[in-house]
Amino acid sequence: MLDYVVIGGAQAGLAMAYHLKQMNVNFIVLDGEAEVGASWLNRWDSLKLFTPTEYNHLPGLKFEAPKGHYPTKVEVANYFKTYVTAFEIPMQLNTLVTAVTKTAKGFHVQHKDGEIEAKNVVVATGPFHIPYTPPCHTKISDSTLQMHSNYYKGVKQLQQGDALVVGGGDSGYQILNEISKDSSRTVYFSGDTSVKSLPQNFLGKTLWWWFTVVGFLSYSKYSWVGKKINSSTQPVIGTDVKEILSRENVIPVGRTKDALNDDIFFEKEKKSTIKNVIWATGYRPNFKWIQGLELDANSYPKNYRGVSNIDGLYFIGLPWMFTRGSATLGGVSKDASYLAGVMSNK
């Protein structure tokens, strides 16, 4: 019987593991991937953080890189590996958890190769669970290459011909930017063209410096300002939306409505020449494997700052769990510290 099982070995799980180490309890971190940092390594090749080095530290260990540097996915993964080694975090890889059940003594954690008993469980699986693709994708011709942004690595994956990028968030615009740099390829864009973009640097300071000064990342989701920020359309950071949309080979087509073989229907027109579709359409949460868990309207666990409705079950790394920064590499530390305090006083 362990004191704690942490499910998920990325930034949220590692931040929590740091505090459990300080508490001198018996715990283990379970992760379904084959190596530390795989959740970052599996993303597209050119991915970089929106936040500079000085805002990416996990508790107890600085992210070693020059100030103002925007780390690559490989640098993030290497930082995680260094973190695990530095604090001797007990981690079990290739361990996909399939069920968590409350018992009289604590929790029964089932994974693909066995089971573990623990008094407490911390779920740190992050916000990205099931890649979502609109139902009309099943109607598109098999000759058209389709992939969710979760599986996009780079332009080399695409076949010859026109492309379509669906989704107007950070990922959608970053991928649109990369694909449309080849001016010989027509790239249609189905997403919000009115979204605002913010530069990574402004008046000699990084955007995150300004965010810190004005408290943008620290407002509670329960505050009036936090509710206003949460309900508004989030800006695209570090990508020049206007410049990308001004390119001659980038053609906005409005919302994607339907498809039939080679024809893809948009709000005001249809296109029949598209040979590649990248669905940057987000993810859906999946917590069905936790028995007895109460979910909110967005299918995320009901909780207060990570404390769930089930005694001994905690969450960390959820989007807007308490503040705008709760799911970020640099912001997860505050939530981990709060949960550690709750656990110590239990």
C-alpha positions in Angstrom: 0.0 0.0 0.0 1.7 3.2 -1.3 0.9 6.6 0.2 0.4 8.2 -3.2 0.2 7.2 -6.9 0.8 10.0 -9.4 -0.7 9.3 -12.8 1.2 11.2 -15.5 4.9 12.0 -15.7 5.0 15.4 -17.5 5.3 18.8 -15.9 2.2 18.4 -13.6 3.2 15.0 -12.3 6.9 16.0 -11.8 6.0 19.2 -9.9 3.7 17.1 -7.6 6.4 14.4 -7.2 8.9 17.1 -6.1 6.6 18.0 -3.1 5.9 14.4 -2.3 9.6 13.8 -2.1 9.9 16.7 0.4 7.0 15.2 2.4 9.0 11.9 2.6 6.1 9.7 1.7 6.0 6.4 -0.2 4.9 7.1 -3.8 5.4 6.3 -7.5 4.8 8.2 -10.7 3.1 6.1 -13.5 3.3 7.1 -17.1 2.0 5.4 -20.2 4.9 6.5 -22.5 8.2 4.7 -23.1 10.4 7.6 -22.0 10.4 10.7 -19.8 9.2 13.7 -21.9 7.5 11.7 -24.6 4.4 13.8 -24.4 6.4 16.7 -25.7 8.7 14.7 -28.1 5.6 13.3 -29.9 4.5 16.8 -31.1 5.5 18.5 -34.3 9.2 19.0 -35.0 9.3 22.8 -35.0 7.4 23.3 -31.8 8.7 25.8 -29.3 7.3 27.0 -26.0 5.5 30.4 -26.0 7.2 31.2 -22.7 10.9 32.1 -22.3 13.2 30.1 -20.1 12.9 32.2 -17.0 9.2 31.3 -16.7 9.5 27.5 -17.2 11.1 26.4 -14.0 9.6 23.5 -12.1 10.0 23.6 -8.3 13.5 23.1 -7.0 15.4 23.1 -10.4 16.0 25.9 -12.9 15.5 25.3 -16.6 19.1 25.8 -17.7 19.0 28.0 -20.8 19.7 31.6 -21.6 17.3 34.2 -20.4 14.8 35.1 -23.2 15.3 31.7 -24.9 12.2 29.9 -26.1 12.9 26.2 -25.6 12.3 23.5 -28.2 10.3 20.3 -27.4 13.6 18.4 -27.1 14.9 20.8 -24.6 11.8 20.5 -22.5 12.0 16.7 -22.6 15.7 16.8 -21.6 14.8 19.1 -18.7 12.2 16.6 -17.5 14.8 13.8 -17.7 17.3 15.9 -15.7 14.5 16.6 -13.2 13.7 13.0 -12.6 17.4 12.2 -12.1 18.2 15.1 -9.9 15.4 14.3 -7.4 15.5 10.6 -7.8 11.8 10.5 -8.6 10.4 6.9 -8.6 8.9 6.5 -12.0 7.4 3.5 -13.8 7.2 4.0 -17.6 5.1 2.0 -20.1 2.4 1.9 -17.5 -1.0 3.0 -18.9 -3.6 3.3 -16.2 -7.0 1.9 -17.2 -9.0 2.3 -14.0 -9.0 4.0 -10.6 -11.5 2.7 -8.0 -12.1 4.0 -4.5 -11.8 1.2 -1.8 -12.3 1.1 1.9 -8.5 1.5 2.5 -7.8 4.0 -0.4 -7.6 3.3 -4.1 -7.2 0.4 -6.5 -5.2 1.6 -9.6 -5.4 -0.8 -12.5 -2.9 -0.7 -15.3 -2.3 -2.8 -18.4 0.2 -5.1 -16.6 -1.2 -5.3 -13.1 -2.5 -3.2 -10.2 -1.4 -1.0 -7.4 -3.0 -0.1 -4.1 -2.6 3.4 -2.7 -4.0 5.6 0.0 -4.2 8.6 -2.3 -4.1 9.3 -6.1 -3.0 12.4 -7.9 -4.2 12.6 -11.6 -1.7 14.6 -13.6 -2.6 13.5 -17.1 -2.9 17.1 -18.5 -5.6 18.6 -20.7 -4.9 16.8 -24.0 -6.6 13.4 -24.0 -8.6 12.4 -27.1 -7.8 14.3 -30.3 -11.1 15.6 -31.7 -11.9 15.6 -35.4 -15.3 16.7 -36.7 -17.6 13.9 -37.9 -17.5 15.1 -41.6 -13.9 13.8 -41.8 -15.3 10.3 -42.4 -16.9 11.5 -45.7 -13.7 12.7 -47.2 -12.1 10.6 -50.0 -9.5 8.1 -48.9 -7.1 9.7 -51.4 -6.9 12.8 -49.2 -4.3 12.7 -46.4 -5.9 13.6 -43.1 -4.3 13.9 -39.7 -5.0 15.6 -36.4 -2.4 18.1 -35.2 -1.6 15.7 -32.5 0.1 13.5 -35.1 1.5 16.3 -37.3 5.3 16.3 -37.4 6.2 18.5 -40.3 5.6 19.4 -44.0 7.5 16.3 -45.1 4.4 14.2 -44.1 2.2 15.9 -46.7 1.5 14.7 -50.2 1.6 16.9 -53.2 -1.3 19.2 -53.7 -3.4 21.8 -51.9 -3.8 21.7 -48.1 -6.4 22.6 -45.6 -5.8 23.6 -42.0 -8.8 23.6 -39.7 -8.6 25.4 -36.4 -7.8 28.9 -35.4 -5.9 28.4 -32.1 -2.1 28.6 -31.5 -1.5 25.1 -33.0 -3.7 25.9 -36.1 -1.9 29.1 -36.9 1.6 27.7 -36.2 0.9 24.8 -38.6 -0.7 27.1 -41.1 2.4 29.3 -40.9 4.8 26.3 -41.5 2.8 24.7 -44.4 2.2 28.0 -46.3 5.9 29.0 -46.3 6.0 27.0 -49.5 4.5 29.5 -51.8 3.9 26.9 -54.5 1.2 25.2 -52.4 -2.2 26.7 -51.9 -3.3 26.4 -48.3 -6.9 26.9 -47.3 -7.7 28.0 -43.8 -10.8 27.2 -41.9 -10.8 29.1 -38.6 -11.2 32.4 -36.8 -9.5 35.1 -38.9 -10.5 37.8 -36.4 -8.4 36.4 -33.5 -5.8 38.7 -32.1 -2.1 37.9 -32.0 0.4 39.1 -29.4 4.2 39.4 -30.0 6.5 37.5 -27.7 8.4 40.7 -27.0 7.0 44.2 -26.4 8.9 47.4 -25.5 12.0 45.5 -24.7 10.3 43.0 -22.4 8.9 39.5 -23.0 5.2 39.2 -23.1 5.3 36.9 -20.1 7.1 39.7 -18.2 4.1 41.9 -18.9 1.7 39.1 -18.0 3.5 38.8 -14.6 3.4 42.5 -13.9 -0.3 42.9 -14.6 -1.1 39.5 -12.9 -2.8 38.1 -16.1 -1.7 34.5 -15.2 -2.6 34.8 -11.5 -6.2 35.8 -11.5 -8.4 33.1 -9.9 -11.0 31.6 -12.2 -13.5 32.5 -9.5 -12.7 36.3 -9.7 -14.5 38.7 -11.9 -11.3 39.3 -14.0 -10.6 35.6 -14.2 -14.1 34.8 -15.4 -13.8 37.6 -18.1 -10.4 36.2 -19.3 -11.7 32.6 -19.3 -14.8 33.5 -21.4 -13.0 35.6 -24.0 -11.3 34.4 -27.1 -7.7 33.7 -26.3 -5.1 35.5 -28.4 -2.5 33.6 -30.5 1.0 34.2 -29.0 4.2 34.7 -31.0 2.6 34.1 -34.4 1.8 37.0 -36.7 -1.7 36.2 -37.8 -2.1 39.1 -40.1 1.1 38.4 -42.0 0.1 34.7 -42.5 -3.4 35.5 -43.7 -1.9 38.1 -46.1 0.1 35.5 -48.0 -1.1 35.0 -51.6 -1.3 31.2 -51.2 -3.3 31.3 -47.9 -7.1 31.4 -48.6 -9.6 31.7 -45.7 -12.7 29.7 -46.4 -14.8 30.1 -43.2 -16.2 27.3 -41.2 -16.0 23.7 -42.4 -19.5 22.4 -42.8 -19.5 19.1 -44.6 -17.7 16.8 -47.1 -18.4 14.3 -49.8 -15.5 12.5 -51.4 -13.3 15.1 -53.0 -15.7 18.0 -52.2 -15.3 19.8 -48.9 -18.0 22.3 -48.1 -17.4 25.6 -46.3 -19.7 28.5 -45.3 -19.9 30.0 -48.8 -18.1 27.7 -51.2 -16.7 24.2 -51.8 -13.3 23.1 -52.7 -12.4 19.9 -54.7 -8.6 20.1 -55.0 -7.6 19.6 -51.4 -5.2 16.6 -50.9 -4.1 17.2 -47.3 -6.2 18.1 -44.2 -4.7 19.0 -40.8 -7.3 19.1 -38.1 -6.1 21.5 -35.4 -9.4 21.1 -33.7 -8.4 20.4 -30.1 -9.0 17.6 -27.7 -11.8 16.2 -25.6 -11.1 15.2 -21.9 -11.5 11.6 -20.8 -11.9 10.8 -17.2 -14.3 7.9 -17.6 -11.7 5.5 -16.2 -12.1 7.0 -12.7 -15.1 5.5 -11.0 -17.5 7.7 -9.1 -16.0 11.0 -10.4 -18.3 13.9 -10.8 -17.7 16.0 -14.0 -18.5 19.6 -14.8 -20.3 20.9 -17.9 -17.0 20.7 -19.9 -16.4 17.0 -18.8 -13.6 18.0 -16.5 -13.5 16.8 -12.9 -15.3 18.9 -10.4 -12.7 20.2 -7.9 -11.5 23.1 -5.9 -7.8 23.8 -6.7 -7.3 20.2 -7.5 -9.2 18.7 -4.5 -11.9 16.5 -5.9 -15.2 15.3 -4.5 -13.6 11.9 -3.7 -11.6 11.9 -0.5 -7.9 11.3 -1.3 -8.2 11.9 -5.1 -6.5 15.0 -6.4 -5.9 16.7 -9.8 -3.2 18.9 -11.2 -2.4 20.4 -14.6 -6.0 20.9 -15.7 -6.8 24.0 -17.9 -8.0 26.8 -15.7 -7.9 24.6 -12.6 -7.4 27.7 -10.6 -5.7 30.3 -12.8 -4.9 30.9 -16.5 -1.4 29.4 -15.8 -2.6 26.1 -14.2 -1.8 24.0 -17.3 1.4 25.7 -18.2 5.0 24.5 -17.5 5.8 27.5 -15.4 2.4 27.9 -13.8 1.8 24.3 -12.5 4.2 24.9 -9.5 1.8 27.1 -7.6 -1.0 24.4 -7.8 1.5 21.7 -6.7 2.5 23.8 -3.7 -1.1 24.3 -2.7 -2.0 20.6 -3.0 1.1 19.7 -1.0 -0.1 21.9 1.8 -3.6 20.3 1.7 -2.0 16.8 1.8 0.4 17.7 4.7 -2.6 18.9 6.8 -4.8 16.0 6.0 
